[in-house]
Amino acid sequence: MNKTLISFATALIATSFAACDENNEKTDRSEARHLFVATVNLTAAYCDSMKLAADSAAVARLDNAYQAQLTRLNMGVAPETDTKLTEGENDTLYILTRKYVMIRSKMERLTGAFHSPATSLNPQLPDTSKRKSELRGTYNTQSSTPATTVTP
């Protein structure tokens, strides 16, 4: 009898721990879902607003506001909540973020706004090749040492 009671108590305790763990997973998943929905809504709203930007100042202001809102949203949830997102949710966020970056890049080109190459999907790196007028010497085609030095 005592042995049966102990095995029943052990099974009851194990079941209760499993139920608690399942509830934690559901809670974690609901937080991840909330993060996903909020991020989708935020990104979609800023995509629409960015399309309507009138000048480079509006593009820069919207981009800064989007980054601040996105940071605030991510800091408002528990750490590692984003790791609970499903593969489909991650893919959706990737596609939306890429769409935002493409719209922002297009609006920056149209309005003449400067953008950081590090945040662009297709960075436009500055031309680092020297112009002929900037050369300080004539180079021998056989070697890379200057043949003559021209002083300005």
Backbone as ProteinMPNN parsed JSONL, in Angstrom:
{"seq_chain_A": "MNKTLISFATALIATSFAACDENNEKTDRSEARHLFVATVNLTAAYCDSMKLAADSAAVARLDNAYQAQLTRLNMGVAPETDTKLTEGENDTLYILTRKYVMIRSKMERLTGAFHSPATSLNPQLPDTSKRKSELRGTYNTQSSTPATTVTP", "coords_chain_A": {"N_chain_A": [[0.826, -1.189, 0.0], [1.861, 1.268, 0.849], [3.916, 1.516, -0.953], [2.503, 1.813, -3.331], [1.237, 4.236, -2.88], [3.428, 5.971, -2.81], [4.417, 5.716, -5.424], [2.212, 6.712, -6.801], [2.178, 9.355, -5.831], [4.611, 10.272, -6.829], [4.113, 10.108, -9.582], [2.063, 11.993, -9.72], [3.362, 14.363, -8.964], [5.265, 14.555, -11.033], [3.551, 14.887, -13.217], [2.362, 17.332, -12.568], [4.562, 19.045, -12.736], [5.105, 18.838, -15.45], [2.789, 19.966, -16.481], [3.068, 22.58, -15.533], [5.349, 23.334, -16.927], [4.365, 23.197, -19.532], [2.473, 25.265, -19.43], [4.219, 27.427, -19.1], [5.535, 27.354, -21.564], [3.391, 27.976, -23.237], [2.869, 30.571, -22.333], [5.314, 31.848, -22.936], [5.249, 31.543, -25.692], [2.977, 33.039, -26.299], [3.871, 35.579, -25.635], [5.862, 35.833, -27.564], [4.305, 35.761, -29.838], [2.836, 38.111, -29.479], [4.954, 39.973, -29.665], [5.669, 39.513, -32.325], [3.298, 40.303, -33.762], [3.111, 43.006, -33.0], [5.52, 43.984, -34.051], [5.162, 43.53, -36.789], [2.952, 45.228, -37.295], [4.092, 47.726, -36.631], [6.258, 47.914, -38.474], [4.899, 47.787, -40.931], [3.355, 50.124, -40.764], [5.354, 52.116, -40.752], [6.488, 51.593, -43.249], [4.433, 52.428, -44.959], [4.303, 55.145, -44.211], [6.857, 55.984, -44.919], [6.787, 55.834, -47.681], [5.371, 58.098, -48.273], [6.99, 60.196, -47.655], [8.161, 63.491, -47.974], [10.571, 64.859, -48.273], [14.198, 64.783, -47.74], [14.646, 65.246, -45.043], [12.303, 64.354, -43.842], [12.489, 61.646, -44.439], [14.77, 60.912, -42.956], [13.88, 61.565, -40.361], [11.687, 59.814, -40.047], [13.012, 57.347, -40.273], [14.712, 57.415, -38.03], [12.761, 57.541, -36.01], [11.441, 55.1, -36.421], [13.482, 53.262, -35.816], [13.849, 53.892, -33.106], [11.307, 53.257, -32.02], [11.18, 50.522, -32.615], [13.315, 49.562, -31.11], [12.391, 50.213, -28.529], [10.145, 48.567, -28.439], [11.307, 45.978, -28.59], [12.836, 46.002, -26.265], [10.904, 45.975, -24.379], [9.975, 43.458, -23.92], [10.503, 40.157, -22.524], [13.872, 38.88, -22.197], [15.234, 37.019, -24.919], [12.81, 36.426, -26.08], [12.345, 36.615, -28.768], [13.481, 34.318, -29.734], [11.554, 32.444, -29.537], [9.909, 32.724, -31.662], [8.223, 31.432, -34.535], [9.362, 29.672, -37.485], [8.032, 30.595, -39.753], [7.075, 33.069, -38.839], [9.498, 34.39, -38.419], [10.419, 34.477, -41.074], [8.464, 36.127, -42.212], [8.931, 38.528, -40.812], [11.506, 39.05, -41.733], [11.034, 39.488, -44.478], [9.337, 41.748, -44.358], [11.035, 43.606, -43.095], [13.052, 43.787, -44.975], [11.566, 44.903, -47.058], [10.975, 47.401, -45.916], [13.59, 48.498, -45.762], [14.232, 48.619, -48.48], [12.275, 50.42, -49.43], [12.989, 52.658, -47.916], [15.609, 53.11, -48.91], [15.031, 53.679, -51.588], [13.51, 56.027, -51.289], [15.459, 57.648, -50.165], [17.221, 57.91, -52.296], [15.548, 59.227, -54.107], [14.944, 61.602, -52.758], [17.389, 62.595, -52.205], [18.654, 62.07, -49.827], [21.181, 61.204, -47.461], [22.453, 58.017, -46.69], [23.525, 55.488, -44.448], [25.902, 53.154, -45.481], [26.107, 50.77, -44.088], [23.594, 50.093, -43.177], [22.083, 49.518, -45.327], [20.646, 47.358, -47.802], [21.77, 47.184, -50.303], [24.536, 48.503, -50.421], [25.898, 51.645, -51.317], [28.936, 52.268, -51.939], [31.46, 54.744, -51.481], [33.414, 56.131, -54.171], [36.643, 55.192, -54.238], [38.79, 55.354, -55.838], [41.569, 57.114, -57.142], [41.55, 60.268, -58.761], [42.994, 61.395, -61.841], [44.024, 63.961, -61.617], [44.657, 64.093, -58.975], [46.845, 62.555, -58.571], [50.169, 62.333, -57.499], [52.416, 61.706, -58.837], [53.936, 60.117, -61.696], [53.474, 56.857, -62.684], [55.545, 54.129, -63.403], [54.901, 51.697, -65.791], [56.018, 49.207, -65.556], [56.756, 48.822, -62.914], [55.674, 49.412, -59.519], [56.676, 51.667, -58.376], [57.143, 55.213, -58.107], [58.132, 56.931, -61.065], [58.795, 59.566, -61.691], [58.423, 62.481, -59.71], [55.894, 64.751, -59.363], [55.48, 67.962, -58.269], [53.029, 69.994, -56.782]], "CA_chain_A": [[0.0, 0.0, 0.0], [2.74, 2.414, 0.97], [4.652, 1.589, -2.207], [1.571, 2.33, -4.319], [1.039, 5.645, -2.563], [4.644, 6.692, -3.211], [4.469, 5.765, -6.888], [1.144, 7.631, -7.216], [2.625, 10.709, -5.512], [5.67, 10.591, -7.78], [3.466, 10.364, -10.866], [1.318, 13.242, -9.585], [4.337, 15.457, -8.962], [5.826, 14.653, -12.384], [2.505, 15.444, -14.074], [2.176, 18.749, -12.257], [5.701, 19.771, -13.307], [4.914, 18.881, -16.898], [1.736, 20.943, -16.736], [3.651, 23.905, -15.319], [6.255, 23.592, -18.042], [3.516, 23.447, -20.69], [1.921, 26.603, -19.268], [5.302, 28.368, -19.372], [5.739, 27.384, -23.004], [2.278, 28.73, -23.821], [3.076, 31.974, -21.981], [6.429, 32.315, -23.748], [4.792, 31.596, -27.078], [2.046, 34.157, -26.452], [4.695, 36.791, -25.661], [6.511, 35.871, -28.872], [3.268, 36.121, -30.815], [2.573, 39.536, -29.261], [6.098, 40.676, -30.247], [5.553, 39.394, -33.775], [2.195, 41.139, -34.255], [3.475, 44.412, -32.794], [6.589, 44.324, -34.991], [4.551, 43.593, -38.123], [2.162, 46.457, -37.371], [5.014, 48.863, -36.614], [7.004, 47.966, -39.732], [3.955, 48.118, -42.003], [2.994, 51.538, -40.63], [6.482, 52.945, -41.185], [6.626, 51.427, -44.696], [3.45, 53.318, -45.568], [4.704, 56.526, -43.959], [8.084, 56.275, -45.668], [6.402, 56.047, -49.079], [4.794, 59.433, -48.396], [7.955, 61.202, -47.209], [8.274, 64.55, -48.967], [11.954, 65.311, -48.462], [15.212, 63.996, -47.045], [14.475, 65.413, -43.59], [11.213, 63.465, -43.44], [13.016, 60.279, -44.51], [15.657, 60.727, -41.801], [13.062, 61.599, -39.147], [10.931, 58.565, -39.988], [13.935, 56.241, -40.019], [15.111, 57.497, -36.617], [11.6, 57.199, -35.187], [11.215, 53.659, -36.566], [14.507, 52.56, -35.044], [13.576, 54.103, -31.678], [10.108, 52.484, -31.667], [11.525, 49.106, -32.679], [14.147, 49.292, -29.932], [11.507, 50.257, -27.363], [9.308, 47.368, -28.489], [12.119, 44.806, -28.246], [13.285, 46.096, -24.872], [9.73, 45.832, -23.532], [9.633, 42.046, -23.722], [11.519, 39.378, -21.812], [15.005, 38.475, -23.03], [15.134, 35.808, -25.74], [11.441, 36.177, -26.562], [12.418, 36.447, -30.212], [13.872, 32.945, -30.069], [10.337, 31.624, -29.506], [9.16, 32.931, -32.896], [8.244, 30.298, -35.457], [10.112, 29.913, -38.716], [7.19, 31.424, -40.612], [7.073, 34.43, -38.306], [10.81, 34.96, -38.731], [10.454, 34.77, -42.505], [7.616, 37.292, -42.435], [9.65, 39.703, -40.315], [12.618, 39.3, -42.657], [10.485, 40.069, -45.711], [8.872, 43.103, -44.057], [12.194, 44.463, -42.833], [13.692, 44.024, -46.279], [10.707, 45.837, -47.774], [11.197, 48.718, -45.313], [14.908, 48.989, -46.17], [14.157, 48.943, -49.911], [11.502, 51.657, -49.556], [13.817, 53.743, -47.382], [16.695, 53.366, -49.857], [14.45, 54.337, -52.764], [13.151, 57.393, -50.925], [16.703, 58.392, -49.982], [17.72, 58.257, -53.634], [14.657, 60.208, -54.718], [14.985, 62.888, -52.051], [18.768, 63.024, -52.051], [19.088, 61.883, -48.439], [22.346, 60.352, -47.261], [22.195, 56.864, -45.838], [24.713, 54.75, -44.032], [25.998, 51.905, -46.237], [26.005, 49.61, -43.197], [22.195, 49.752, -42.929], [21.413, 49.317, -46.6], [20.807, 46.028, -48.379], [22.651, 47.369, -51.448], [25.289, 49.695, -50.058], [26.557, 52.425, -52.342], [30.185, 52.674, -51.346], [32.056, 55.862, -52.203], [34.479, 55.803, -55.102], [37.922, 55.446, -53.573], [39.874, 55.441, -56.817], [42.081, 58.48, -57.264], [41.441, 60.907, -60.067], [44.312, 61.68, -62.401], [44.511, 65.244, -61.119], [45.097, 63.929, -57.6], [48.076, 61.783, -58.529], [51.343, 63.159, -57.23], [53.537, 61.247, -59.641], [53.634, 59.248, -62.809], [53.942, 55.53, -62.331], [56.105, 53.306, -64.45], [54.014, 50.547, -65.982], [56.738, 47.994, -65.222], [56.852, 48.669, -61.471], [54.721, 50.234, -58.785], [57.347, 52.809, -57.768], [57.025, 56.407, -58.937], [59.259, 57.223, -61.925], [59.105, 60.974, -61.429], [57.489, 63.082, -58.769], [55.425, 66.058, -59.772], [55.048, 68.726, -57.107], [51.998, 70.963, -57.177]], "C_chain_A": [[0.864, 1.244, 0.0], [3.521, 2.633, -0.332], [3.775, 2.166, -3.315], [1.344, 3.82, -4.119], [2.24, 6.477, -2.997], [4.729, 6.797, -4.733], [3.391, 6.702, -7.436], [1.557, 9.076, -6.966], [3.712, 11.155, -6.478], [5.078, 10.915, -9.143], [2.707, 11.692, -10.839], [2.255, 14.444, -9.637], [4.923, 15.654, -10.36], [4.825, 15.27, -13.348], [2.314, 16.927, -13.809], [3.333, 19.582, -12.793], [5.563, 19.881, -14.819], [3.845, 19.897, -17.259], [2.25, 22.362, -16.557], [4.557, 24.278, -16.474], [5.468, 23.919, -19.3], [2.902, 24.841, -20.616], [2.985, 27.668, -19.537], [5.569, 28.483, -20.862], [4.634, 28.168, -23.69], [2.433, 30.213, -23.538], [4.194, 32.568, -22.813], [6.009, 32.49, -25.197], [3.825, 32.752, -27.283], [2.798, 35.489, -26.44], [5.383, 36.939, -27.013], [5.516, 36.281, -29.949], [2.928, 37.604, -30.708], [3.698, 40.378, -29.879], [6.02, 40.666, -31.768], [4.49, 40.339, -34.332], [2.542, 42.623, -34.123], [4.558, 44.847, -33.777], [6.055, 44.425, -36.416], [3.768, 44.891, -38.283], [3.05, 47.692, -37.444], [5.729, 49.009, -37.956], [6.091, 48.334, -40.897], [3.57, 49.59, -41.952], [4.125, 52.439, -41.111], [6.787, 52.762, -42.667], [5.676, 52.377, -45.417], [3.843, 54.775, -45.389], [5.926, 56.904, -44.776], [7.776, 56.532, -47.135], [5.899, 57.465, -49.309], [5.748, 60.546, -47.978], [8.208, 62.213, -48.336], [9.715, 64.96, -49.244], [12.907, 64.473, -47.62], [15.094, 64.112, -45.529], [13.369, 64.49, -43.073], [11.677, 62.006, -43.458], [13.879, 59.987, -43.283], [14.861, 60.685, -40.497], [12.285, 60.298, -38.979], [11.84, 57.372, -39.673], [14.387, 56.242, -38.562], [13.963, 57.105, -35.687], [11.309, 55.696, -35.246], [12.215, 52.874, -35.723], [14.257, 52.699, -33.54], [12.372, 53.278, -31.219], [10.4, 50.985, -31.643], [12.389, 48.702, -31.484], [13.295, 49.255, -28.677], [10.637, 49.007, -27.295], [10.1, 46.131, -28.058], [12.602, 44.835, -26.808], [12.122, 45.907, -23.889], [9.298, 44.397, -23.292], [10.779, 41.337, -23.011], [12.668, 39.018, -22.75], [14.732, 37.145, -23.724], [13.712, 35.459, -26.158], [11.46, 35.929, -28.057], [12.837, 35.041, -30.627], [12.672, 31.998, -30.074], [9.484, 31.812, -30.758], [9.267, 31.693, -33.779], [9.044, 30.661, -36.704], [9.329, 30.815, -39.668], [7.137, 32.873, -40.152], [8.408, 35.124, -38.58], [10.919, 35.337, -40.202], [9.63, 36.008, -42.831], [8.311, 38.569, -41.976], [10.821, 40.054, -41.222], [12.116, 39.997, -43.918], [10.025, 41.506, -45.465], [10.031, 44.067, -43.804], [12.928, 44.773, -44.13], [12.881, 45.012, -47.103], [10.905, 47.258, -47.237], [12.531, 49.311, -45.784], [14.905, 49.377, -47.648], [13.387, 50.242, -50.134], [12.331, 52.839, -49.063], [14.944, 54.107, -48.343], [16.186, 54.091, -51.097], [14.108, 55.789, -52.448], [14.399, 58.253, -50.688], [17.296, 58.792, -51.32], [16.865, 59.346, -54.259], [14.745, 61.583, -54.064], [16.401, 63.396, -51.85], [19.291, 62.887, -50.637], [20.306, 60.973, -48.402], [21.941, 59.183, -46.387], [23.503, 56.161, -45.537], [24.773, 53.442, -44.809], [25.825, 50.664, -45.36], [24.564, 49.187, -42.979], [21.422, 49.498, -44.212], [21.635, 47.898, -47.097], [21.746, 46.071, -49.578], [23.487, 48.616, -51.204], [25.952, 50.346, -51.264], [27.832, 52.971, -51.727], [30.789, 53.822, -52.149], [33.189, 55.383, -53.105], [35.808, 56.175, -54.464], [39.076, 55.519, -54.559], [40.283, 56.902, -56.982], [41.861, 58.992, -58.678], [42.842, 61.237, -60.549], [44.886, 62.981, -61.853], [45.028, 65.142, -59.689], [46.401, 63.143, -57.483], [49.262, 62.717, -58.326], [52.549, 62.723, -58.056], [53.066, 60.387, -60.777], [54.226, 57.895, -62.492], [54.428, 54.792, -63.566], [55.21, 52.086, -64.591], [54.696, 49.236, -65.621], [56.813, 47.752, -63.718], [55.858, 49.601, -60.788], [55.385, 51.423, -58.083], [57.226, 54.024, -58.675], [58.305, 56.637, -59.756], [59.721, 58.66, -61.721], [58.071, 61.505, -60.456], [57.156, 64.474, -59.243], [54.952, 66.777, -58.52], [54.046, 69.769, -57.545], [52.455, 72.396, -57.051]], "O_chain_A": [[0.621, 2.174, -0.77], [3.755, 3.765, -0.755], [4.259, 2.93, -4.151], [1.268, 4.577, -5.087], [2.068, 7.586, -3.504], [5.075, 7.851, -5.266], [3.621, 7.407, -8.418], [1.31, 9.938, -7.809], [3.723, 12.311, -6.9], [5.487, 11.88, -9.789], [2.709, 12.429, -11.824], [1.952, 15.438, -10.297], [5.064, 16.786, -10.821], [5.195, 16.08, -14.198], [2.122, 17.7, -14.748], [3.123, 20.703, -13.256], [5.876, 20.922, -15.397], [3.985, 20.617, -18.248], [1.909, 23.251, -17.337], [4.533, 25.415, -16.946], [5.85, 24.811, -20.057], [2.817, 25.53, -21.632], [2.686, 28.7, -20.136], [5.803, 29.579, -21.371], [4.895, 28.936, -24.616], [2.157, 31.037, -24.41], [4.053, 33.67, -23.343], [6.374, 33.47, -25.847], [3.846, 33.388, -28.337], [2.417, 36.423, -27.146], [5.477, 38.044, -27.547], [5.842, 37.049, -30.854], [2.751, 38.278, -31.723], [3.429, 41.38, -30.54], [6.272, 41.679, -32.42], [4.756, 41.09, -35.27], [2.289, 43.404, -35.04], [4.514, 45.968, -34.283], [6.457, 45.315, -37.166], [3.905, 45.578, -39.296], [2.788, 48.602, -38.23], [5.797, 50.107, -38.509], [6.482, 49.118, -41.761], [3.471, 50.237, -42.994], [3.876, 53.425, -41.805], [7.299, 53.687, -43.296], [6.066, 53.051, -46.37], [3.726, 55.563, -46.327], [6.018, 58.027, -45.272], [8.431, 57.359, -47.769], [5.99, 57.98, -50.423], [5.36, 61.714, -47.949], [8.437, 61.841, -49.486], [10.031, 65.369, -50.361], [12.489, 63.577, -46.887], [15.412, 63.164, -44.811], [13.49, 63.914, -41.992], [11.297, 61.223, -42.587], [13.737, 58.941, -42.65], [15.139, 59.861, -39.626], [12.235, 59.743, -37.881], [11.47, 56.494, -38.894], [14.44, 55.188, -37.929], [14.176, 56.414, -34.691], [10.969, 55.091, -34.229], [11.846, 51.942, -35.009], [14.43, 51.74, -32.788], [12.41, 52.668, -30.151], [9.927, 50.266, -30.762], [12.21, 47.623, -30.918], [13.456, 48.361, -27.846], [10.42, 48.454, -26.217], [9.619, 45.332, -27.255], [12.76, 43.78, -26.193], [12.346, 45.701, -22.696], [8.355, 44.148, -22.54], [11.887, 41.865, -22.915], [12.467, 38.869, -23.955], [14.077, 36.263, -23.169], [13.438, 34.324, -26.546], [10.68, 35.123, -28.563], [12.572, 34.622, -31.755], [12.771, 30.873, -30.564], [8.457, 31.151, -30.914], [10.282, 30.996, -33.768], [9.358, 31.829, -36.934], [9.902, 31.693, -40.312], [7.153, 33.794, -40.968], [8.441, 36.303, -38.932], [11.452, 36.395, -40.538], [10.047, 36.843, -43.634], [8.281, 39.58, -42.678], [11.096, 41.232, -41.453], [12.705, 40.98, -44.369], [10.296, 42.387, -46.281], [10.001, 45.212, -44.253], [13.371, 45.901, -44.345], [13.451, 45.87, -47.777], [10.993, 48.21, -48.014], [12.597, 50.482, -46.159], [15.524, 50.374, -48.021], [13.8, 51.075, -50.941], [12.375, 53.889, -49.705], [15.206, 55.288, -48.566], [16.836, 55.009, -51.597], [14.386, 56.681, -53.249], [14.393, 59.45, -50.977], [17.818, 59.897, -51.462], [17.386, 60.279, -54.87], [14.634, 62.606, -54.739], [16.595, 64.515, -51.373], [20.281, 63.529, -50.283], [20.438, 60.071, -49.229], [21.167, 59.348, -45.444], [24.464, 56.247, -46.302], [23.802, 52.686, -44.807], [25.431, 49.61, -45.86], [24.317, 48.034, -42.627], [20.211, 49.284, -44.168], [22.682, 47.301, -46.846], [22.447, 45.095, -49.845], [23.171, 49.681, -51.734], [26.502, 49.661, -52.127], [27.816, 54.012, -51.07], [30.643, 53.865, -53.37], [33.833, 54.369, -52.837], [36.062, 57.346, -54.184], [40.221, 55.725, -54.158], [39.444, 57.803, -56.964], [41.972, 58.251, -59.654], [43.77, 61.344, -59.748], [46.094, 63.091, -61.648], [45.765, 66.018, -59.237], [46.993, 63.079, -56.406], [49.326, 63.785, -58.936], [53.608, 63.342, -57.961], [51.907, 59.972, -60.81], [55.379, 57.808, -62.07], [53.802, 54.829, -64.625], [54.805, 51.503, -63.585], [54.011, 48.237, -65.398], [56.922, 46.605, -63.284], [55.274, 50.476, -61.427], [54.744, 52.111, -57.288], [57.209, 53.878, -59.897], [59.414, 56.552, -59.227], [60.917, 58.921, -61.593], [56.949, 61.0, -60.405], [58.049, 65.283, -59.495], [54.111, 66.257, -57.786], [54.218, 70.374, -58.603], [51.693, 73.316, -57.349]]}, "name": "protein", "num_of_chains": 1, "seq": "MNKTLISFATALIATSFAACDENNEKTDRSEARHLFVATVNLTAAYCDSMKLAADSAAVARLDNAYQAQLTRLNMGVAPETDTKLTEGENDTLYILTRKYVMIRSKMERLTGAFHSPATSLNPQLPDTSKRKSELRGTYNTQSSTPATTVTP"}
